Structures are given as C-alpha cells and as structure tokens.
Amino acid sequence: MSEFNLRNKKSITVAILAICFLSGFYFFNILQPKWKTVRIYKQALKDYENGNYSNSYYLFSKVGYTSNLKPIAIYRQAQCAKALGDTNSELKRYQSLFRHYPSSGLSLESKYLAGQLLIDDNPNLAKRYFKTIVNSNMDEDYKIASEYYIARIDALKLRYSSKKLFKKGKSDHIEKSFRNYLEKYPNGRLAVNVANNWIKFNPEMSSKDYTLVARAYYLANLYNDTNKALAKTQQSDSWAIKVSNAIAKHDYKNVKSQIEEGVEKYSENSYPEDYKRAVDNYLKLDDSSNKLMYDLFSKAKGKNKDYIWTLKCEKSTPAQQYSCYRDLYNNYPKGDYAQNALSHLFFNRIANQDYTNARQLGRDYLAKYPNTPDAPMIMFWEGKLEQKYNSLESAKYFQKLINNYPDSYYAYRAFWIIKGVPNSTITTPLEYKSVEYPYRNPVKNGIMHNLMDVEDYDMVAKLSKDEFVKSWVEYQKGNYAASAHIAQKAMEKLDVKPPKTDLRWRLVYPLNYYKQVQRISSQYQNNDALMMALIREESFFNTEAQSGVGAIGLMQLMPSTAHDIGDKNGISFNTSYLFNPELNIKIGNMYYSTIRGMLGNKDISAIAAYNGGIGSVTRWKSSLSYSDTDEFVEQIPYEETKTYVKKVFKSYWNYTRIYQK
C-alpha cells in the first residue's frame, strides 16, 4: 500500500471518529434524550435543595439546549450563583435567559432581576431593562417597582446634572414614581428603600409626602426614623401616624390630645387605614369602661367617623343597638360600614318579632348589596321570614341561595330546610377521592408537564400564576395547611362557583387523614364528615399546629383535657404524642363524643361547646330565647363561637356535597 493511500486512510478514519464524536455530543447535549434530561435535572434540583449549589449549577448547565426545561435550568443556575454570592455569574445567567429565550415565562423576570444587579455598576443598561418591564404585561408590582428604580437612577443623575433647564419636569416625574410606590405599597419590600432615596433626592418635600415616608418607616417598625420624618410634617396630615408611633414608643404624653384633635379637625386628610389603626391602638391602651371610645365618638366629625360609630354600636346594650345602627346608617348611607349597619337593623327587627319591617330591610339590603359577604345570610333569613307568612317566596329565596352561594353555611341550612332534614347532620358515607392537579392535565411534553416530571413544583407555581395550581404545589410538598388556605382564598374570589365535581374543590376541602377519621369516628358514633370539618377548621390539617394557649395537633386538644379523657379510657401518653395524627384523632373523637352525649346528642350544641365550653353552651340554651336551631346560632353571645359553628358546618356541608357516594 502506498504512503499516500495510508495517509488518506488515516485521514478518513480520523474524520469518521470526529463525526462520531460530534454526533454523540450533538445527540447527548443538543438533542438530549428525555430520560437523560430528567435524570440530570432531578439531581441538580436535589443538590440545590440540599445546599450543594456548586454541583447544582454545574448539573443544570448540562440540561440539553433543545429541551423546554433549558430556560428553567438557566434560571436555576442564576439562583445557585446568587446563593454562592457570585453576582457576575448570576447576571450572566439572567442575560442569557432573556436573550436566548425571550418567549420564556421567566424572561421578563430575569430582565428585572438583572436590572437590580446593574443599578450601581451600569445604571443606563439597568434603566433600559426596567423600561422594558414598565411597558410589558408583567404584574403591577413589578411595574411599579421598575418605575421606582428608573426614578432612583434618574435622581442620582439629576443630582449632579448641570442642565438646570430640564430639572423641574424631571424632578416631578421622579417624585411621582416615589410617591406612587409608597401610596400603593407602604409596607412593600422596597418601601424603606424608596423612603430613604426620596429623602436624599428632596429633603424639602411636602408635608403630605413626608407623611408617606413616615408611614413606610412606621410599618417597618423603624419608630425613630418615623419620628424624624414626622418632624417635617403638619399635624393635619400626619396626626394618625403620630398617634400610632407614639404608642409604639410608649410615649403617651400627647396621645390623647393628638387623637382627639385629629378625629375632630383632620379626618378628611387621613387615609382610612391610618385612621383605623390610630383609633385601634389608642383604644387598646385602656378601654375596659369604653370611656375612651365614647370620648372619641363625641369629638369625631366628618369622614371616617363611621368607624368609631360602628365600635360604639358594638359596645351598646341590646336596647340601644337599634337606634345606634339606624343613626349610623342614616348619616353614612354610602360609607364602608353602611351594609353592616343595615344587616344589624335587619336582625334586630327579627329578634323583636317586627317581621314586616324586617322583610323590607332585608329586601333593601339585597337590592343595595347583592354580592357582599353577608348577602347569603340576609337571603336565608328572608326565606325564613317568608315561611312565617306561609309564602311560596321562601322556596325561591332558598333555591336562589343554593344556586348563587352553593358552598356557604346558609346554603347548607337552606338545603336542609328544603329537604326537611330535622337534624344538623345526616349519615352518608363519603367516597374517598385524592387531590389531583386542578385542571385538565397539561399537554404532554409541554413545559408544565415536564416540570411535573422532574418534580420542580416551585417552578410550576411560578409559571402558572394560578392560585389553585399554587395550592396544588403546596399539597405536593406536604404543606397541607398552606395548600388549603390558598385554595380557599382563591375560591372565595370566584363570583361564580364551579360545580361540586370540579377538582378545585378537593384542594379547598381535601380528605387528608380520612381513613383514620372514618375508622375512629365510627367507633364513637361521630359523623365522619363532621369530624373532617372540625379538623379542617381547627388546624387545617397541620399535625404540628399549636395555639397560643397550648392546644395541640389536628383537633387542637388542650393537654389537660386530653389527659383527662385518656385516663378515663385507660390511655396514657406523653403530651408530645398529641402531635401524632392517630392519637390526636382518637382522643379528639372521644372528647367530642363525650360532650355531644352531655348535650343531648345535638351536634350544633357540641360543636359550639368544642369552642366555647360546655358550661357556656348549657347557660346559653337556658337563657336565650329561640324557636329553632338557626335562631340559637345567630344569638350565640360569643362572636368567635358563633363564627366557629358556622365555619365547621360550612365545611361539613362541603365535605358532604363534594364526596358523598
């Protein structure tokens, strides 16, 4: 074989090897097989969660470029770099993400975070990034924060600018951005930073603006800084902040004169939340006799007085309440507390058996406030009133209530009346159904589907921006209390509630620990759905729950009560064992069964006693004037217990309607 042919053959061999190498590199790093992507990503995420940020950073870099997880991996790399204190790498990762993956759901956030990192070193580039955010479809809090950062950059430039001609208009725009942030987010993450920069930019700002600064400092518990800002304000603008700050610093010398002058002369200048906070803080000082409240009421004038008026009505005797709420409603018919006043007038007329006026007040309420939290209650009692007149309208009220507010306590009561159920609970077996992803499963191999495959639930929540998905994520992480709270708030925001078969309901009312509850409740003849409801309202399924007074676990048992019940049933245990779900559910069911038996096996009475004490319930049942269960519940003197009873039976109703076989 000639030397030429030999060299040629070697060249071909090298070329083939190079092609094979490049093909392998391309296949495994560009066209990376999914199984490898999943394995790499999972290990990288595990390292991140365990604090091994260097290895996590490296592994996330190995996620294939064609995978839709790549931009997420780059974002995760930036988080690793941040945890390691490597600002340069963090910035480069953010920039890589929004440059190479502009359509990613994390692109704009990455640009915002990059802007934050560049404010001092490259303010012009940071400003460009923030302008993009302001003109984007990002959430309002990002936009307002970006406007602040732009103003901060401009303020620094303007301070050293020689172009006096353009300063006034620019200065006004800068201060407008500072003002806008503190008005909307006085307790926001950047509020103190905004306040500090505003003072640096214009130490001669107006009294009203210094009041905004003072409020930001006060809400951040920076009471000395609050005083410094307040020194630049007028009493008419800042009296409410002055009162609250003086109380926080235990400086009571001028508090009485300041708040009395404020509610009398300057209520028009006050933000409602500042006014209420000042009044509440003042009344906490010592108002056992209600003298402070009555003195304030006599002084108060104009806007916001209806808040003190409401407090006065709440403290009034039953005989005085009707005239108090009537005068409040007549003086502030469009105020924040008008609907509450009208609701009290309605119930006062029912209590006094003035059904004619009660019917009219109820109709007025529903016409004026059709979608308020109290609307289901008014609608229910309008139905009850129509029953007294043997009117067919009662069924219409009840059915409308069930249709419009299907998950409410009053829908439960209305349904029971329509069906003629004599007891507060019915025995109906529940069908166990697990919590599932709240919507139709994501598209296979789509970004959400792949994030679930690698179990990066935090990114699922971040990218979805849906509260029910966030609830589901918390559930997957075992944070049952947080999950249920998030889902409940999300459901409350829906004007039209979904059908009971909708998967979102399972997040609001999950069947956590149901197998134990079902087995143990049957041993003590307790209703299993009611026990689920009780656990939900007591602890939201947090096995580690411990109240300020020492109640422990799922059913929030007081140790002394639990040990007493245990001793009577031959069960001894260390108090710490009450955090064990099985034991807690067992002792809780024993206790509930005991008090239910002592109260004639009436579940509503027993639930009231679980919260307010059996002695209180026994006393109420003998002293209150009522003709049925509904009247008894509405007359419970302890507001906390009344609310508790309604919450538990609302949950009971929902467990029954969602899961009954």
N, C-alpha and C positions, 0 to 999 in steps of 0.2 A: 504494500500500500504506500502511495507516495506521501511525502511530508505534507503536501498541500491538502490532500484528502483527509489526512489525520487531523490537521488543524481545523479543517472545515467541520469534521465530525464532532470535535470537541466544542466548537462554537455552537453547533446545533444543540448539543447536549446541555450546555450552559443556558442557552436561550430557553429550552424546554423547561429546565429547572426554575429559571426566573419566572417564566409564565405560570408555572405551577404554584410558585411561592406567592406571586401577586394575586393569582386567582384565589388561593386559600385565604390570603389577607383580605381580599375584597369580600369573599363569601362570609368569613367569620367576623369581620369588623364593619363592613358596609352592609352586605346582605346577610346580616347575622341571623341564624335560626332562632325562632322564638323561644325554644326551650333554654337556649344559652342566655338570651336576654333576660328571661325571667329569673334564672339562677343567679346571674350577676347582680341584677337589681335587688333581689331579695337579700343577698348577702351584704350589699352596700348599705341597704336600709337598716339591716340588723346592726351593722357596725356603727352606723350613725346613732341609732337609739342607745347603743351601749357606750357611746362617747369615744369610739375609735375613729375620730374624724379624718385622720390622715389616710388610713386604709379605705375608708368610705369614699373620700374624694377620688382616690385612685380607681376604685371599682366603678364608680359612677361614670368615670371617663371612658370605661370600656363598653358601655351600652352602645349598641350599633347605631350608626348615623341615620339609617333609614327607618328605624323604629320610631313610632309616635311617642315613645317614652323618652326619647333623647332630650327634648327641651326640658322635660321634668327633671331628668338626670343632671342637666347643666344647672338648673335652679338649685337642686340639692347640693351640687358641688359648691355653689356660692354660699349656701348655708354652712357647709363644712368649713370653708375658708373663713367665714365670719366667726365661727366657734373657735377657730385656731388663731384668730387675731390677724389674719393675713388679708388686709384691706385691698391690696393690689390684686390678688387673685380673685377676691370676691367681686371687685369691679369688673375685671376682665370676663368673668363668667356671665355676669348680668349683661354686659355689652354683647357678648357672643350670642346670648339667647335672643335678644330683641333684634339683632342684625340678621341672624341666620334663620330665625323662626318668628317673623313678625306677626303671623296669624295665630300664634300660640296664645292660649288664655293667660299665660304668665308674662307675655311680652311687655305690656304696659306697666305692670307692677315692677318688673325688672328695671324698666327705664326710670321709674320713680325712685327705686332704691339706689340705682346708680347715681341719680341726681343728688340724693342725700350725701353720698360719699364724695361727690365732687364740689360741693358748695364752697369749701375753703380753697381747694387746690386749683380748680378750674371753674370758676363761677359762671363764665359765659356758656360753657358747654352744659353745665347743670341747668342754667336758665332755659336753654333750648329744650332739654329733656322735660322740664316742668311745664313749659308751654304746650308741649305735645299732650301732656296729661290733662291740662285745663281744657283743651279742645277735643278731648276724647269722650268716650261713653263710659268712663270709669265711674265708680261710686262717688257721690258728692263729697264724702270726707277726704278722699284722695285729691279731688279738685281744689277744695278749699285749702287743704294743706299745701298744695303746689302753688296756689296763689300767694300764700304766706311766704313760701321760700323765695318766690320771684321778688316779692316785696322786700324781703330781707337782703337779697343780693343787690337790688336797686338802691336800697337805703344805704348800704355800705359804699356804693359807688358815688351816690349823691352827696354824701358827707364830705367827700374830697373833691367834688366837682367844682370847676371854676365857671361853668356855664350857668350863671345865676338866672338868666332869662327863662330857662326851662324848669327851674326848680319847683315853682309853686304847683303847677299842674301835676308834675311827677310826684311831688311830696304828698299831695292829696290822694293820689292813686295808691301810694304805698300805705298810707294810714288807713285808707278804706279797706285794704286787704287785712291789715292787723285787726281792725275793728270787726270785720266780718267773721273772722275766726273766733274771736272771744265772745261775740254775741251768740254764735251757733254752738260752739264747743267750749264753754267756760271751764269745764272740767276735763277737757281733752288732753291727750298725751303731750301735745305741743303747747298747751296753754301758757305754762310758766315761761317757756322759751319765747313765745310771742310777746308776753308782757315785758320780759327783760329787754328784748330788742326794740320794742316800741318806745320804752323809756329812753334807751340810748339814742334812738333816732330823733325823738322830740320830747325832751324833758319838760317842755312848756305846753303839753297837750291840754285839752279842755277838761273841765271837772267831770263831765259825763264819761270821757274816755278813761280818765284816771279811776273812775268808779268801776269800769270794766276790768281794768288791770287789778284793782283791789279785790274784786270778786274772784278772779283767777287765782290770786295768791291765797285767799281765804279757803277756797275749795281744795287747795293743795296743802292745807294746814300750815302755811307759812305766815303765821299771825304777825310777826314783827314786820315782815315785808308789807303785809296788808296795812298796818298802821302807817308806814311811810307813804304808801300810795294814798291812803285816806287823808293824810295831811294836806294833800294838794286838791282836795275836793270840797264842794259846797255841801252843807248839811242837807239841803233839799234833794241832792242827787244820791247821796251815799248813806243816809241815816240807817237804812236796813242792814247794810254791810257793817256799819259801825257797831250797831247793837249786837249782831251775831259775833263779831270779832272780839268785842269787849267781854262778852260772856265766855267765849272760848279761852280768853286770857285771865278769867276770874277777876276782871276789873269792873266791879258792879256800880261804881260811884255815880256815874251819869246815865246808866242804862235806862232807868225809869223815865227820866225827863226826855231822853232822846227818843224812845219808842213812842211815848205819848205825843210828843211834838210831831213825830213822823206820821203816825196814823191820822193825826188831826189835820196837818197842813200839807204834807208832801206825798200823799198816797198816789197821786196822779203820775209822779215821776218814777215810781218804783216798778221793777219787774215783779210780776206776781209771785214767782218762786222765791225771790229775795224777801218780799213782804211776809209770805207764809213762814219762811224759815226763821225770820226775826221774831215773829209772834210765837211760834212754837218754842224756840229757845228761851224766850222770856217767860212763858208760862210754866216751863219746866223748873224754873228756879224755886217756886213755892206757890202753888195754886190749889192747895187742898181745900180751901174755902171758896174757890172760884172768884175771890175778890179781884185778883189781877186781871182776870178775863173781863169781869163786869166793868172795871175801871177803864180798860182799853175800849170796850164797846161804847161806853159813854163819851169817849173822846173821839173815836174814829169817825171819819167822814169820807164821802166820795168812793172812788174806785177801790176795790179790794176789801171794803168793809164787810161785804157779804161773807168773807171767810170767817171773820170774828163772829159775825151774826150766826153762822152755822154752828160754831163752837158753843155759843150761848144757848141755842135751841137744844143742842145735845145735852147740855147740863141742866136744862129746865125740868121742872116736875111734869109728870104726865098731864096735869091740868093746865099747865102753862104752854105746853108744846104747840098746841093747835094755833093759838094766836101768834106765837113766835114765828113758826114756819109760814103762816099766812102773811104776816107783815114782811118777812124776808122775801117771799115770792112776789108780793106786790111792789116792793121797792126795787128789786133786781130781777125782773121777769126774763131778762136775757143774760143774766150772769152765769158764772160757772157752777153755781150751786142751786139754780132755779129748779132743775129737774129733781134734785134730791129733796128740795122743799116740797115740791108737788107730790112726790112719792109719799112723804110723811103725812101730808094732808089727806091723801087717799086712805092710808091705813088708819089714820086717826078717826076718820068718819066710819070706817068699817068697825073699829073697836067700840065706837059709840052707837053702833047699830043705826047710823044715819045712812041707810043704803041708797037712798035717792041721790043725795049729794055725792056719795062715794062713786056711784056709777058714772056720774057726769065728770067727776075729777079724773077717773080712770080713762074715760074716752078722750078727755082733753090731753092727758099725758101721752097716750098712744098716737094722737094726731100730731103733737108737737115734737115728741121724742121717740120715733118709731124704731130706731136702731141703737138704743142705748143699753148698757148692761142690765138696767132694771126693767126693760121692756117685757121680758118673759114673765117676770113676777107680776107686773101690772096686768098683763094679758090673762094670766092664770086666775087672778083674783076677780077680774071682770067676769070670767066664766063662772066662778063660784057665786058671784052676786046674781048672775042671770039664773042660776039654779034656784036661788031663793024665790025668784019670781016665776019659777017653772017655765022659763023661756027657752025656746029652741036655740036661741043665740048662744047658749052656754056651750053646746057641742061645737059650734062654729069657732068659738074662741079657743077651745081645747085643741081642735084639729089644726087650726092655724098655728098655734103654739108648737105643736109636734112637728109640723111641716117646716116652720121657719127656724126653730131652735131645737133641733132633734136631740142634741146632746145635753140639754140643760136639766137641772134639777126639776124645774117646773114642767118640762116635757114628761119626765118620769111621773110626776104627780097627776098630770092631765091624762096620761095613758092609763094609769091605774083607775082613775075615775071612769073613763070611757068603758073600760073592760070590767068594771065592777069588782075589782080586787079589794077585799076587805083588809088584808094585812099589808104591812110595808114591804115585805119580801115574798117571793114565791120560790118554790123548789123547782129549779130547772137545771139539768146538767149542762155544763159548759163543754164545748168541743175545743180541745187544745189546738191552737194554731200558733206557729212560731212567727217571730218578727222577720219580715222579708224586706228586700230593697223596695222602697215605697212606690216605685213606678215600674212600668214595663222594663224588663231587663235591657241594659244598654246594648247597642249594636255590637255584635261580635267583632273583636279585634279593633273596636273603636278605642279612643283614649280612656274613657271611663271603664270600659270592660277590662282593658289591660292593666289599669291601675288597681282594679279589684283583684286581678290575677296575682299581682305582686304584693297585695295587701298594704298598699300605701294609702291608707284611708284618710289621712290628713290632706293629701292632695286631691282625693275625691271630693272632700268637703270644700276645699279652696276653689276648685274649678267649677263645681256645680252651682255654688252660691244659692242653693235651695235649702231652706231651714229643715225640711223633713229629711233631706239627704244628710245634713249635718247631724241630725238626731240619729239616723241610722248608723253613721260613722261612730258616734259615741257609744252606741249599743254594741257595735262590733268590737270596740275597745274595752267593753265591760263596764263602761261608765253609765250604769242604768239610770241613776238619778238625773244626771245631766241630760241624757237622751230623752227621758220623759218630759222634763221641764221644757226643753227646746221644742219638742213636738207639740206640747200643749199650747205654748205661746203662738206657734205657727198656725195651729188650728183655730185659735181664738181670732186671728187676723182675717180668716176667710169669712166673707159676708155670707156666702152660700156654702153650707157644709156638704161634703161628699156623701154618697150612700154608705151605709154601715159596712158594706163589704169592701170598701176602699182600704187598701193596705196601709194607708197613713194612720188609720185609727189604731192599728196594732202597736204603733210607736207611742201613741198617746196613752193607750191602756194595754201594756204588754202583760202577758201571763207568766211573768217571772215567778219561780218557785211554786207554780201552780200544783205540781204533783204532790208536794209536801202539804200545801194548803188543803187540797182536796181530801187527802187521806186523813189528816189530823182534824180538820173541821167536822168531818163525818163522825169521828169518834165522840165529839162533844155536841153533836146536833146543832152545829152552827152552819149558817148558809155560806157556802164556799165563795160565791161571787161577792158577798158582803165582806168576807174576810180579806179577799183580794183588794177590795176597795179601801178597807181600813188600813191595810199595809201600804197601799199607794199613797194615801193621804198622810200617814204618819211618817214615813221615811222615804218615799219614792224609790223603794227597793234598795236603799243603801244599807247594807248589813253593818257598816261601821258607824251608822248615824248615832250621835249622842247629843242630846239637847243641853241647853244651858242649865237646866235644873237637874240633869243627870239621867234622863230617860235614855234607854239603850236599845239599839238594834232595830230590826224590821218593824216590830209592833210597838216600839218606843215604851218599853216597860221600865217602871221605876224599880231599882234593885230591891228595895224593902218589900214592895208589893209582890214582885216575882218570887222572892224567897218565901214569903208567907204562903203564896199559892203552892209553891213547890213542896214546902213542909207538909201542907195538908194533904198532898197527893203522893207523899213518900219519895219525892225527888229532891236530892241535894246536889248543889253545884257551886262552883266559884262564880262570882259575879261576872268575870270576864267571859264566861261561857255564853252569856246572853248575846254576844256578838255572833254566835253560831246560829245560822238560819233555822235549822231543825228544832233546836231547843227553844229559841225565841218564839217561833210559831206555835210550838206545843204549849208553852206557859201562857202565851197571849190568848190562845183559844180557851184554855182552862179559865183564865181570868174573865174573858168575855162571857163565857157560858155561865159563870157564877153570877155576874151582875145582871145578866139577862134573866136568869131564874128569879133573882130578887125583885125584878121589876115586871113580873107577870108575863115573862117571855115576849115582851114588846121590844122589837129591835130598835125602833127610833129612840125609845127611852134609854136603852142600853148604850147606843152609840153616843147619846148626849152625856151619859154617865161616864163613859170611857174618857171623855174630855173634861167634863165639868165636875165630876164626882157624883157618887150615888146619893150622897146627902143632899146636894143641891137639887138634883132631879126630883127626889122624893118631896122636897119642900115646894118646888115649882108645881108639881102635879096636884098638890093640895091647895095651893094659894092662887094659882092663875085661873082665870075664867075663860074656858074654851069649850067648844062643842065638838071639835074633831081634831085629828092629828095635825092638819095644816094650821089651824089656829094656835095650837100648842107650840109648834115650831116657831112661828112668827113672833110669839110672845116670850120666848126664852130670854131672860134678862141679860145673860152674859153674851155679848156680841160675838166673842170668839167661839163660844159653844154653838150658838145659832149658825154661824158660818160653817163651822166644822161639820155639823149634822148635814147641812145642805151639800157640802163638798163630798162627804162619804157616800151619800145616797145618789148623788150625781154620778160618781164613779161606779157605784153598784149598778145603776141603770145602764151605763155604757158597757160594762162587762157583760151584762145580761143580753143587751140587744146586739152586741158585736159577736159574741161567742156562743150563744145558746144553740143547742142542736136543733 
